[in-house]
Amino acid sequence: MTRSWESQGFGRLLVAGRAAMLFGGLAALLASCALFRGEQREAWRADAELACFSARLVQESPYVRRAPEIDGAGACGLSRPFAVSALAYASVGLAPAATLSCSMVPSLESWIAAVVQPAAHAFYGVPVAQLTVASSYSCRTIAGSSNTSEHAFANALDVSAFTLVDGRRITVLRGWRGDAIDQAFLRAVHDGACAQFSTVLGPDANADHRDHFHLDLARHNASGTYKVCE
């Protein structure tokens, strides 16, 4: 049985379409690799990592474990990352587990202890049991920019929701402009994060952060004293 001219033509179009999709995906991958080619990791990152390990700021446990070295494209990666599934303070879980730099772990612990749990008790009467992780390590640039993201160095964490011990879940997407209590809680934990991190971005920063808080330890000036809190 021979195929009609129409069916043969459709087959050719289908093959051509698949080839175009494959080529497009490959081109995007190559462009991503080229974006990081030749970029070097800043010296302060190794210094910060060494200082954190020397001060023994992170205590390993079944929930905070050393992970293999990350050697990504260009400058992406980290020599001694941690895989974190829960934080020691009040056993607050991270779901899914996050890949973080040494410095990020105690900063998160401090934020939970000094800001998140007090706010949860004040507004809901119970503590937070889990943070929903939208992103941790990812070899990529900042959205809408050619600058490398702190996620590319495991030096950032995106949090999209907080789950209380009684099962209630407060999401950044719905709560930021939702129920009055949720609004107050989310603004308290967002603003309080600015004391622990050098960059804190939420829904008021831009549309890319409408559904999560971005927390990182970027060095915005030579002394590391400048902060961005939006």
BALUMTI-80086 format. One line per 10 residues: number of its first residue (from 1); their letters; for each residue x, y, z of N, C-alpha, C, O. Coordinates in steps of 0.1 Angstrom, whole numbers, always signed. Each point is the difference from the previous one (the first is absolute). Example, Ala and Ser with C-alpha at 12.3 -4.5 7.8 and 13.67 -1.06 7.14 Angstrom:
BEGIN
1) as) +132,-57,+78,-9,+12,+0,+9,+12,+0,+10,+0,+7 ~ -14,+11,-14,+9,+11,+0,-8,+11,+8,+5,+11,+1
This chain:
BEGIN
1) mtrswesqgf) +9,-12,+0,-9,+12,+0,+9,+12,+0,+9,+1,+8 ~ -12,+9,-17,+8,+12,-1,-8,+11,+8,-12,+1,+0 ~ +20,+8,+6,-5,+11,+8,-4,+11,-10,+6,+2,-11 ~ -17,+6,+14,-4,+11,-8,+11,+11,+1,+8,+0,+9 ~ -9,+9,-19,+9,+12,+0,-2,+8,+13,+10,+5,+5 ~ -22,-4,-1,-3,+8,+12,+7,-6,+12,+6,+7,+8 ~ -7,-20,-6,+5,-7,+12,+16,+1,-1,+6,+2,+11 ~ -1,-4,-23,+15,+1,-1,+4,+14,+4,+11,+2,+6 ~ -18,+8,-11,+3,+14,+3,+0,+3,+15,+8,+7,+6 ~ -19,-12,+1,-1,+1,+14,+11,-6,+7,+6,+6,+10
11) grllvagraa) -1,-18,-14,+11,-6,+6,+13,+8,-1,+7,+1,+9 ~ -5,+5,-21,+12,+8,-2,-1,+12,+10,+10,+4,+6 ~ -22,+2,-5,-1,+12,+9,+2,-4,+15,+7,+7,+7 ~ -11,-19,-4,+2,-5,+14,+14,-2,+3,+5,+4,+11 ~ +2,-11,-20,+15,-2,+1,+7,+14,+1,+9,+1,+9 ~ -13,+8,-18,+7,+13,+0,-3,+7,+13,+9,+7,+6 ~ -21,-8,+0,-3,+7,+12,+8,-6,+12,+5,+8,+8 ~ -4,-21,-8,+8,-6,+11,+14,+4,-1,+7,+2,+10 ~ -1,-1,-22,+13,+4,-2,+3,+14,+5,+10,+3,+6 ~ -20,+6,-9,+1,+14,+4,+0,+1,+15,+7,+8,+6
21) mlfgglaall) -16,-16,+0,+0,+0,+15,+13,-5,+6,+5,+6,+10 ~ +0,-16,-16,+13,-6,+5,+11,+10,-1,+8,+2,+8 ~ -8,+5,-20,+11,+10,-3,-2,+12,+9,+10,+5,+6 ~ -22,-1,-3,-2,+11,+9,+4,-3,+14,+6,+9,+6 ~ -9,-21,-1,+4,-4,+13,+15,+0,+1,+6,+4,+10 ~ +1,-10,-20,+15,-1,+0,+6,+14,-1,+10,+3,+7 ~ -16,+6,-15,+5,+14,+0,-1,+7,+13,+9,+7,+4 ~ -20,-9,+3,-2,+6,+13,+10,-5,+10,+6,+7,+8 ~ -3,-20,-8,+10,-6,+9,+13,+5,-3,+8,+4,+9 ~ -4,-3,-22,+13,+5,-3,+2,+15,+4,+10,+4,+4
31) ascalfrgeq) -21,+4,-6,+0,+14,+4,+2,+1,+15,+7,+9,+4 ~ -14,-18,+3,+2,+0,+15,+14,-3,+4,+6,+7,+9 ~ +0,-17,-15,+14,-3,+3,+9,+12,-4,+10,+3,+8 ~ -12,+3,-19,+8,+11,-5,-1,+12,+10,+10,+7,+2 ~ -21,-6,+4,-3,+11,+9,+10,+0,+12,+4,+10,+5 ~ -1,-22,+0,+9,-2,+11,+15,-2,-3,+8,-1,+8 ~ -5,-1,-21,+13,-4,-4,+10,+11,+4,-2,+12,-3 ~ +13,-16,+9,+11,+9,+4,-2,+8,+12,+9,+6,+5 ~ -21,-7,+1,-3,+8,+12,+7,-7,+12,+0,-12,+1 ~ +6,+21,+8,+7,-5,+11,-8,+3,+13,-7,+10,+1
41) reawradael) +8,-20,+9,-6,+2,+13,+7,+11,+8,+13,-1,+0 ~ -20,+10,+6,+7,+11,+7,+7,-6,+12,-5,-10,+6 ~ +16,+16,-2,+9,-5,+11,-8,+1,+13,+3,-9,+9 ~ -12,+18,-7,-7,+1,+13,-8,-12,+3,-3,-2,+12 ~ -1,-5,-22,-9,-12,+3,+8,-11,+7,-4,-6,+10 ~ +17,+4,-15,+8,-10,+7,+4,+5,+14,+0,-8,+9 ~ +2,+21,-7,+3,+5,+13,-11,-2,+10,+2,-3,+11 ~ -15,+6,-16,-11,-2,+8,-3,-14,+4,-3,-3,+12 ~ +6,-6,-21,-2,-14,+2,+10,-5,+11,-3,-7,+9 ~ +16,+11,-11,+10,-3,+10,-3,+5,+14,+2,-7,+9
51) acfsarlvqe) -6,+19,-9,-3,+6,+13,-11,-7,+7,+0,-3,+12 ~ -11,-1,-19,-11,-8,+5,+4,-13,+6,-4,-4,+11 ~ +13,-3,-19,+4,-14,+5,+10,+2,+11,-1,-8,+10 ~ +9,+18,-10,+10,+2,+11,-7,+3,+13,+4,-4,+11 ~ -15,+11,-12,-8,+4,+12,-10,-11,+4,-6,+1,+11 ~ +6,-12,-19,-9,-11,+3,-15,+5,+2,-6,-4,+10 ~ +2,+12,-19,-13,+6,+1,-11,-10,-3,-12,+2,+3 ~ +15,-13,-10,-10,-10,-4,+4,-13,+7,+11,-6,-1 ~ -21,+0,+8,+1,-13,+6,-7,-10,-9,-12,+1,-2 ~ +20,-11,-2,-6,-11,-8,-9,-9,+8,+2,-2,+12
61) spyvrrapei) -12,-3,-19,-10,-8,+6,-7,-9,-11,+4,+2,-11 ~ -13,-10,+15,-7,-8,-11,-8,+9,-10,-3,-4,-11 ~ +1,+17,+16,-8,+9,-9,+9,+11,-6,-5,+7,-9 ~ +17,-5,+13,+10,+9,-5,+12,-8,-4,+8,-2,+9 ~ -6,-1,-21,+11,-9,-4,+9,+7,-11,-5,+7,-8 ~ +18,-11,+9,+9,+5,-10,-4,-7,-13,-3,-12,-1 ~ +3,+20,-10,-3,-5,-13,+13,+1,-9,+9,+7,+3 ~ -9,-15,-14,+11,+1,-9,+3,+13,-6,-10,+8,-1 ~ +22,-5,-2,+3,+13,-6,-8,+2,-13,-2,-9,-8 ~ -2,+21,+6,-8,+4,-12,+10,+8,-10,+5,+10,+4
71) dgagacglsr) -3,-16,-15,+8,+7,-10,-8,+2,-13,-1,-8,-9 ~ -6,+19,+9,-9,+3,-11,+7,+7,-11,+12,+1,-1 ~ -21,+4,-9,+6,+8,-11,+6,+13,+5,-6,+6,+9 ~ +17,-2,-15,+6,+13,+3,+3,+1,+15,+6,-9,+6 ~ -11,+19,+0,+2,+3,+14,-10,-8,+9,+3,+0,+13 ~ -13,-6,-18,-10,-7,+8,+6,-10,+9,+10,-7,-4 ~ -15,+5,+16,+4,-11,+8,+5,+5,+14,+0,+11,+3 ~ +5,-21,+5,+4,+2,+13,+9,-12,+5,-3,-11,-4 ~ +13,+14,+11,+10,-11,+4,-6,-9,+11,+1,-12,-1 ~ -8,+18,+11,-5,-8,+11,-14,+3,+3,-3,+6,+11
81) pfavsalaya) -7,-10,-19,-14,+3,+3,-6,-9,+10,+6,-10,+4 ~ -18,+14,+1,-7,-9,+9,-14,-3,-6,-6,+8,-7 ~ +2,-20,+10,-14,-5,-4,-8,+2,+13,+3,-7,+10 ~ -13,+15,-10,-7,+3,+12,-15,-3,-2,-7,+5,-8 ~ +2,-15,+16,-14,-4,+0,-8,+6,+12,-12,-1,+0 ~ +19,+5,+10,-6,+6,+12,+10,+9,+7,+12,-2,+0 ~ -17,+12,+7,+8,+9,+8,-1,-4,+15,-11,-4,+4 ~ +22,+5,+3,+1,-5,+14,-10,+7,+9,-7,-6,+8 ~ +5,+19,-10,-9,+8,+9,-14,-5,-2,-6,+1,-11 ~ +0,-7,+21,-14,-4,+0,-3,-11,-11,-11,-2,-4
91) svglapaatl) +22,-3,-2,-2,-11,-10,-9,+4,-11,-9,-7,-4 ~ +12,+19,-2,-8,+5,-11,+5,-7,-13,+12,+2,-3 ~ -21,-8,-4,+4,-7,-12,+1,+9,-12,-6,+10,-1 ~ +14,-15,-9,+1,+7,-13,-5,-10,-10,+5,-11,-1 ~ -15,+14,-7,-6,-9,-10,-1,+7,-13,-8,+10,-1 ~ +15,-15,-10,+10,-11,+1,+13,+5,+7,+1,+12,+3 ~ +8,-21,+0,+12,+3,+6,+8,+10,-9,-1,+0,-12 ~ +9,+9,+19,+7,+10,-7,+15,-2,+0,+5,-6,+9 ~ +2,+10,-20,+14,+0,-1,+5,+14,+3,-3,+9,-7 ~ +11,-7,+18,+3,+13,+5,+15,+1,+3,+7,-10,+3
101) scsmvpsles) -2,+22,-3,+13,+3,+4,+1,+0,+15,-10,+0,+7 ~ +22,-1,-1,+2,-1,+14,-6,+12,+7,-7,-1,+10 ~ +9,+13,-16,-5,+13,+6,-15,+1,+1,-6,+6,+9 ~ -1,-12,-19,-14,+1,-1,-7,-8,+11,-11,+4,+5 ~ +17,-15,+0,-6,-8,+10,-2,+7,+13,-12,+1,+5 ~ +22,+5,+1,-2,+8,+13,-9,+12,-2,-7,+4,+9 ~ +8,+2,-21,-9,+12,-2,-15,-4,+0,-8,+7,+5 ~ +5,-19,-11,-13,-5,+0,-5,-4,+14,-11,+3,+5 ~ +20,-9,+3,-2,-3,+14,-4,+12,+8,-10,+0,+7 ~ +18,+11,-9,-2,+12,+7,-14,+6,-3,-7,+5,+8
111) wiaavvqpaa) +4,-5,-21,-12,+6,-5,-12,-8,+6,-10,+6,+4 ~ +10,-19,-4,-10,-8,+6,-2,+3,+15,-11,+2,+4 ~ +22,-2,+3,+0,+2,+14,-5,+14,+4,-8,+2,+9 ~ +14,+8,-15,-3,+14,+4,-12,+6,-6,-5,+10,+5 ~ +1,-15,-17,-11,+7,-7,-12,-9,-3,-11,+3,+4 ~ +13,-14,-11,-11,-8,-5,-8,-6,+11,-12,+1,+0 ~ +18,-8,+10,-7,-6,+10,-7,+10,+10,-12,-2,+3 ~ +18,+12,+1,-7,+10,+8,-12,+6,-8,-11,+2,+6 ~ +12,+0,-19,-11,+6,-8,-11,-11,-1,-12,+4,+1 ~ +15,-16,-3,-10,-11,+0,-8,-1,+13,-12,-1,+0
121) hafygvpvaq) +20,+2,+11,-7,-1,+13,-9,+12,+2,-11,-1,+5 ~ +16,+13,-9,-8,+12,+2,-13,+1,-8,-10,+4,+5 ~ +11,-9,-18,-12,+1,-9,-8,-12,+0,-12,+1,-3 ~ +17,-13,+6,-7,-12,-2,-1,-9,+13,-8,-9,+1 ~ +17,+13,+9,+0,-8,+12,+7,-13,+0,+0,-7,+10 ~ +6,+3,-21,+7,-12,-2,+13,+3,-8,+0,+9,-8 ~ +10,-18,+9,+12,+2,-8,-1,-5,-15,-9,-8,-3 ~ +19,+12,-5,+1,-6,-13,+7,-13,+0,+10,-2,+8 ~ -15,-8,-16,+6,-13,+0,+8,-2,-13,+10,-8,+0 ~ -13,+15,-10,+7,-2,-13,+0,+12,-9,-10,+8,-1
131) ltvassyscr) +21,-6,-6,+1,+10,-11,-1,-7,-13,+7,-10,-2 ~ -14,+15,-7,-1,-5,-14,+11,+7,-8,+0,+12,-2 ~ +10,-20,-3,+11,+5,-8,-4,+1,-15,-2,-11,-6 ~ +3,+23,+1,-3,+1,-15,+13,-2,-8,-1,-5,-11 ~ +12,+9,+17,+13,-2,-7,+12,+2,+10,-1,+8,+9 ~ +11,-16,-11,+13,+2,+7,+11,+1,-10,+1,+10,-8 ~ +8,-20,+7,+10,+1,-10,-5,-2,-15,-8,-9,-2 ~ +12,+18,-6,-4,+0,-14,+10,+8,-8,+2,+12,+2 ~ +5,-18,-12,+10,+7,-8,-7,+9,-10,-4,-5,-11 ~ +1,+17,+14,-8,+9,-9,+3,+15,+3,+7,+3,+10
141) tiagssntse) -12,+5,-19,+1,+15,+2,-12,+5,+7,-10,-7,+2 ~ +11,+19,+3,-12,+7,+6,-10,+2,-11,+4,+4,-11 ~ -16,-6,+14,-11,+2,-10,+1,+14,-6,+0,+10,+7 ~ +0,-10,-21,+0,+13,-7,+14,+7,+0,+1,+12,-3 ~ +9,-19,+7,+14,+5,+1,+10,-10,-5,-3,-12,-1 ~ +15,+18,-2,+11,-9,-4,+9,-3,+12,+10,-7,-1 ~ -13,+12,+13,+8,-2,+12,-3,-13,+6,-12,-5,+0 ~ +22,-2,+5,-2,-13,+6,-8,+1,+13,+4,+8,+8 ~ -13,-17,-6,-8,+0,+12,+7,-6,+12,+9,-8,-2 ~ -12,+12,+14,+6,-6,+12,-4,-14,+1,+6,-8,+7
151) hafanaldvs) -17,+4,-14,-4,-14,+0,+11,-9,-6,+1,-12,+3 ~ +7,+18,-12,+10,-7,-7,+12,-4,+9,+9,-8,-4 ~ -9,+14,+16,+10,-3,+10,-5,-7,+13,+6,+0,+10 ~ -19,-4,-11,-7,-6,+12,+0,+10,+11,-1,-4,+12 ~ +1,+17,-16,+0,+11,+10,-13,+7,+1,-1,+12,+4 ~ -10,-19,-8,-13,+6,+0,-11,-11,+3,+2,-12,-3 ~ -13,+16,+8,-12,-9,+2,-12,+8,-4,-2,+11,+5 ~ -7,-18,-12,-14,+6,-3,-10,-8,+8,+0,-12,+0 ~ -8,+20,+8,-10,-6,+9,-14,+4,-5,-3,+12,-1 ~ -5,-22,-2,-14,+4,-6,-11,-2,+10,-11,+5,-3
161) aftlvdgrri) +13,-13,+14,-11,-2,+9,+6,-4,+14,+11,-5,+1 ~ -20,+7,+9,+3,-4,+14,-11,-9,+5,-12,+4,-1 ~ +15,-16,+5,-10,-9,+6,+1,+0,+15,+10,-3,+5 ~ -21,+5,+2,-1,+0,+14,-1,-14,+6,-4,-9,-8 ~ +7,+7,+20,-1,-14,+6,-15,-5,+0,-1,-12,+1 ~ -8,+21,-2,-14,-5,+0,-5,-2,-14,-12,-3,-3 ~ +21,+4,-7,-3,-3,-14,-4,+12,-9,-1,-1,-12 ~ -1,+12,+18,-4,+12,-8,+13,+4,-8,+11,-1,+5 ~ -14,+5,-17,+11,+4,-10,-2,+14,-5,-11,+3,-5 ~ +21,+5,+7,-1,+14,-4,+10,+2,-12,+12,-2,+1
171) tvlrgwrgda) -18,+4,-13,+8,+2,-12,+3,+15,-2,-9,+8,+3 ~ +20,-5,-9,+4,+14,-4,-10,+5,-11,-4,+11,+1 ~ +1,-20,-10,-8,+4,-11,-14,+5,+4,-5,+10,-4 ~ -2,-18,+13,-13,+3,+4,-1,+9,+12,-9,+9,+2 ~ +19,-10,+7,+0,+7,+13,+5,+14,+0,-5,+8,+8 ~ +14,-4,-18,+5,+13,+0,-10,+11,-1,+1,+10,+7 ~ -11,-13,-15,-12,+10,-1,-13,-7,+3,-10,+4,-5 ~ +11,-14,+14,-12,-7,+4,-5,+3,+13,-2,+12,+4 ~ -1,-22,+5,-5,+2,+13,+9,+9,+8,+12,+0,-1 ~ -18,+9,+9,+8,+10,+8,+10,-6,+9,+11,+5,+1
181) idqaflravh) -14,-16,+5,+10,-7,+9,+12,-6,-8,+11,+2,+4 ~ -15,-8,-15,+11,-5,-9,+9,+11,-5,+12,-1,-1 ~ -18,+12,-3,+7,+12,-5,+10,+4,+11,+12,+3,-2 ~ -17,-1,+14,+9,+4,+11,+11,-9,+3,+11,+4,+2 ~ -14,-17,-2,+10,-10,+3,+11,+0,-11,+12,+0,+3 ~ -16,+0,-16,+9,+0,-11,+9,+12,+0,+12,+0,-3 ~ -18,+12,+6,+8,+12,+0,+10,+0,+12,+11,+5,-1 ~ -15,-11,+12,+9,-1,+12,+12,-8,-3,+11,+3,+3 ~ -13,-15,-10,+11,-9,-3,+9,+5,-11,+12,-2,+0 ~ -19,+9,-9,+8,+6,-12,+9,+11,+6,+12,+1,-3
191) dgacaqfstv) -18,+9,+10,+8,+11,+5,+10,-4,+10,+12,+5,+0 ~ -15,-15,+8,+10,-5,+10,+12,-8,-6,+10,+0,+6 ~ -12,-5,-18,+10,-7,-7,+12,+10,-4,+11,-4,-2 ~ -15,+17,+1,+10,+10,-5,+12,+1,+10,+10,+5,-3 ~ -12,-9,+16,+10,+0,+10,+10,-12,-2,+11,+1,+5 ~ -16,-11,-11,+8,-12,-1,+7,-2,-14,+10,-7,-1 ~ -16,+13,-9,+5,-2,-14,+3,+13,-7,-5,+11,+5 ~ +14,-11,-15,+3,+12,-7,-10,+3,-11,+0,+12,-4 ~ -7,-21,+0,-10,+2,-11,-13,-7,+5,+0,-12,+2 ~ -11,+20,-2,-13,-6,+3,-10,+6,-10,-2,+12,-1
201) lgpdanadhr) -4,-21,-8,-9,+5,-10,-14,-7,+2,+0,-12,+2 ~ -11,+19,-3,-13,-6,+1,-9,+6,-11,+5,+6,-10 ~ -18,-8,+11,-9,+4,-10,+0,+15,-4,-3,+4,-11 ~ +7,+5,+20,+1,+14,-3,+13,+3,-8,+1,+12,-5 ~ +8,-21,+4,+12,+3,-7,-2,+0,-15,+3,+10,-7 ~ -10,-21,+2,-3,-1,-15,-9,-12,-2,-2,-8,+10 ~ -3,+7,-22,-9,-11,-3,+6,-14,+2,-7,-10,+2 ~ +20,+9,-5,+7,-13,+1,+0,-5,+15,+2,-12,+1 ~ -5,+20,+9,+0,-4,+13,-14,+0,+6,-2,+1,+13 ~ -8,-1,-21,-14,+1,+5,-4,-12,+8,-9,+1,+8
211) dhfhldlarh) +16,-12,-9,-4,-12,+7,+10,-6,+10,-1,-11,+4 ~ +12,+19,-2,+10,-5,+10,+9,+11,+5,+0,+11,-5 ~ +7,-14,+16,+10,+8,+5,+13,-5,-4,+3,-12,+1 ~ +6,+21,-6,+13,-3,-4,+10,+5,+11,-1,+12,+3 ~ +9,-21,+3,+9,+3,+10,+14,-3,-4,+2,-12,-4 ~ +8,+21,+5,+13,-4,-4,+11,+8,+8,-4,+9,+7 ~ +16,-13,-8,+11,+6,+7,+10,+6,-10,+12,-1,+1 ~ -17,+8,-12,+8,+6,-10,+9,+11,+7,-5,+6,+10 ~ +16,-3,-16,+8,+12,+5,-2,+11,-10,+6,-1,-12 ~ -14,+11,+15,-3,+11,-9,+10,+11,+0,+0,+8,-9
221) nasgtykvce) +9,-7,+19,+11,+9,-1,+12,-7,+6,-1,-11,+6 ~ +13,+18,-7,+12,-6,+4,+0,-4,+15,+6,-11,+4 ~ -12,+18,+5,+0,-3,+14,-11,-10,+4,+0,-5,+11 ~ -10,+3,-21,-11,-9,+3,-10,+5,+10,-8,-7,+6 ~ +8,+21,-5,-10,+6,+9,-13,+5,-6,-10,+2,+6 ~ +10,-1,-20,-12,+5,-7,-10,-11,-1,+3,-11,-3 ~ -16,+15,+6,-11,-10,-1,-11,+4,-10,-2,+12,-2 ~ -4,-22,-3,-12,+3,-9,-12,-7,+7,+0,-12,+2 ~ -10,+20,+1,-12,-6,+7,-12,+6,-7,-4,+12,+3 ~ -3,-20,-11,-11,+5,-8,-12,-10,+1,-11,+3,-6
